[in-house]
Amino acid sequence: MDMNQLFYHHQLAVIAADRAHHKGEAPAHFDLPNHYAQRINMFREKRGLQPDFVGYRSAHAQQQVTAI
């Protein structure tokens, strides 16, 4: 998956999470927006860039990337 696809899927996941929150639905056990933020940071890190994507809970996503 290239960077544009990751950004696209991340944005869709953020929108879906926001809609679920506003409807009062329970959040899923799997945090999809954070998953894509982690993947974006891993993509960046593999290419020599800092994993500093400012996305959904990016501080948590950055910690996860460095722990992998």
GROMACS elastic network, one bead per residue, 0.5 to 0.9 nm:
[ bonds ]
;  ai    aj funct       b0    kb
    1     4     6  0.81744   500
    1     5     6  0.60454   500
    1     6     6  0.66441   500
    2     5     6  0.54366   500
    2     6     6  0.63919   500
    2     7     6  0.88711   500
    2    43     6  0.83941   500
    3     6     6  0.50448   500
    3     7     6  0.62061   500
    3     8     6  0.85643   500
    3    40     6  0.69400   500
    3    43     6  0.74214   500
    3    44     6  0.86308   500
    4     7     6  0.51212   500
    4     8     6  0.60783   500
    4     9     6  0.86251   500
    5     9     6  0.61063   500
    5    10     6  0.83885   500
    6     9     6  0.52549   500
    6    10     6  0.59624   500
    6    11     6  0.85433   500
    6    36     6  0.64560   500
    6    37     6  0.82932   500
    6    39     6  0.74486   500
    6    40     6  0.63474   500
    7    10     6  0.50197   500
    7    11     6  0.61147   500
    7    12     6  0.86644   500
    7    36     6  0.77835   500
    7    37     6  0.84261   500
    7    40     6  0.75309   500
    8    11     6  0.52567   500
    8    12     6  0.63545   500
    8    13     6  0.87169   500
    9    12     6  0.50842   500
    9    13     6  0.61303   500
    9    14     6  0.86175   500
    9    33     6  0.82741   500
    9    36     6  0.71768   500
   10    13     6  0.51045   500
   10    14     6  0.62068   500
   10    15     6  0.86967   500
   10    32     6  0.77212   500
   10    33     6  0.54234   500
   10    34     6  0.80830   500
   10    35     6  0.82388   500
   10    36     6  0.52426   500
   10    37     6  0.68266   500
   10    40     6  0.88093   500
   10    55     6  0.83601   500
   10    56     6  0.84203   500
   11    14     6  0.50790   500
   11    15     6  0.62334   500
   11    16     6  0.86319   500
   11    33     6  0.75919   500
   11    36     6  0.89622   500
   12    15     6  0.51393   500
   12    16     6  0.61704   500
   12    17     6  0.86113   500
   12    33     6  0.82530   500
   13    16     6  0.50780   500
   13    17     6  0.60810   500
   13    18     6  0.85267   500
   13    31     6  0.88583   500
   13    32     6  0.59976   500
   13    33     6  0.50421   500
   13    34     6  0.88217   500
   13    36     6  0.82443   500
   14    17     6  0.51210   500
   14    18     6  0.61090   500
   14    19     6  0.86204   500
   14    32     6  0.79968   500
   14    33     6  0.54317   500
   14    34     6  0.87950   500
   14    56     6  0.72548   500
   15    18     6  0.50983   500
   15    19     6  0.61783   500
   15    20     6  0.86485   500
   15    33     6  0.89958   500
   16    19     6  0.51279   500
   16    20     6  0.61873   500
   16    21     6  0.85913   500
   17    20     6  0.51406   500
   17    21     6  0.61468   500
   17    22     6  0.87049   500
   17    27     6  0.74139   500
   17    28     6  0.88003   500
   17    31     6  0.86643   500
   17    32     6  0.83158   500
   17    33     6  0.76951   500
   18    21     6  0.50599   500
   18    22     6  0.62495   500
   18    23     6  0.86568   500
   19    22     6  0.51567   500
   19    23     6  0.61876   500
   19    24     6  0.86399   500
   19    25     6  0.87004   500
   20    23     6  0.51114   500
   20    24     6  0.62254   500
   20    25     6  0.51646   500
   20    26     6  0.73080   500
   20    27     6  0.70944   500
   21    24     6  0.51439   500
   21    25     6  0.59315   500
   21    26     6  0.73877   500
   21    27     6  0.72767   500
   22    25     6  0.76292   500
   24    27     6  0.88435   500
   25    28     6  0.89338   500
   27    30     6  0.81777   500
   27    31     6  0.80269   500
   28    31     6  0.66255   500
   28    32     6  0.85114   500
   30    34     6  0.88506   500
   30    35     6  0.82227   500
   31    34     6  0.55063   500
   31    35     6  0.62156   500
   31    36     6  0.89770   500
   32    36     6  0.63594   500
   32    37     6  0.86463   500
   33    36     6  0.53076   500
   33    37     6  0.62865   500
   33    38     6  0.87334   500
   33    55     6  0.82342   500
   33    56     6  0.60586   500
   33    57     6  0.84729   500
   34    38     6  0.61455   500
   34    39     6  0.85804   500
   34    55     6  0.79352   500
   34    56     6  0.58022   500
   34    57     6  0.65255   500
   34    58     6  0.74966   500
   34    60     6  0.79829   500
   34    61     6  0.61967   500
   35    38     6  0.51763   500
   35    39     6  0.63054   500
   35    40     6  0.87278   500
   35    61     6  0.76575   500
   36    40     6  0.60621   500
   36    41     6  0.85162   500
   36    55     6  0.89291   500
   36    56     6  0.87483   500
   36    61     6  0.87994   500
   37    40     6  0.51034   500
   37    41     6  0.62371   500
   37    42     6  0.86529   500
   37    53     6  0.69806   500
   37    54     6  0.81366   500
   37    55     6  0.59942   500
   37    56     6  0.65414   500
   37    57     6  0.80039   500
   37    58     6  0.66055   500
   37    61     6  0.59487   500
   37    62     6  0.82369   500
   38    41     6  0.50899   500
   38    42     6  0.61557   500
   38    43     6  0.85723   500
   38    51     6  0.86679   500
   38    53     6  0.86468   500
   38    58     6  0.80144   500
   38    60     6  0.85892   500
   38    62     6  0.67147   500
   38    63     6  0.89337   500
   38    64     6  0.69447   500
   38    65     6  0.61393   500
   39    43     6  0.60661   500
   39    44     6  0.85580   500
   39    61     6  0.86331   500
   39    65     6  0.82316   500
   40    43     6  0.50381   500
   40    44     6  0.62149   500
   40    45     6  0.85999   500
   40    51     6  0.78346   500
   40    53     6  0.69708   500
   41    44     6  0.50349   500
   41    45     6  0.60456   500
   41    46     6  0.86143   500
   41    49     6  0.86748   500
   41    50     6  0.77509   500
   41    52     6  0.66002   500
   41    53     6  0.60377   500
   41    58     6  0.89923   500
   41    61     6  0.75430   500
   41    62     6  0.67832   500
   41    65     6  0.67900   500
   42    46     6  0.61192   500
   42    47     6  0.86955   500
   42    51     6  0.67679   500
   42    62     6  0.88499   500
   42    65     6  0.62644   500
   42    66     6  0.88626   500
   43    46     6  0.53646   500
   43    47     6  0.66419   500
   43    49     6  0.86206   500
   43    51     6  0.82151   500
   44    47     6  0.53072   500
   44    48     6  0.65650   500
   44    49     6  0.50114   500
   44    50     6  0.64655   500
   44    51     6  0.57029   500
   44    52     6  0.83256   500
   44    53     6  0.83850   500
   45    48     6  0.51724   500
   45    49     6  0.50555   500
   45    50     6  0.58212   500
   45    51     6  0.54648   500
   45    65     6  0.86884   500
   46    49     6  0.73451   500
   47    50     6  0.88887   500
   48    51     6  0.89333   500
   49    52     6  0.83443   500
   50    53     6  0.82907   500
   51    61     6  0.89345   500
   51    62     6  0.63092   500
   51    65     6  0.77797   500
   51    66     6  0.86929   500
   52    55     6  0.88588   500
   52    58     6  0.75134   500
   52    59     6  0.83334   500
   52    62     6  0.68147   500
   53    58     6  0.64537   500
   53    59     6  0.89340   500
   53    61     6  0.86424   500
   53    62     6  0.79967   500
   54    57     6  0.78475   500
   54    58     6  0.53027   500
   54    59     6  0.80559   500
   55    59     6  0.86551   500
   55    61     6  0.84909   500
   56    59     6  0.86158   500
   56    60     6  0.87785   500
   56    61     6  0.80943   500
   57    60     6  0.56096   500
   57    61     6  0.64420   500
   57    62     6  0.88618   500
   58    62     6  0.59768   500
   58    63     6  0.85295   500
   59    62     6  0.51630   500
   59    63     6  0.63339   500
   59    64     6  0.87517   500
   60    63     6  0.51454   500
   60    64     6  0.62949   500
   60    65     6  0.87787   500
   61    64     6  0.51169   500
   61    65     6  0.63215   500
   61    66     6  0.88841   500
   62    65     6  0.51553   500
   62    66     6  0.64442   500
   62    67     6  0.86797   500
   63    66     6  0.53837   500
   63    67     6  0.62537   500
   63    68     6  0.89049   500
   64    67     6  0.50677   500
   64    68     6  0.63837   500
   65    68     6  0.53405   500
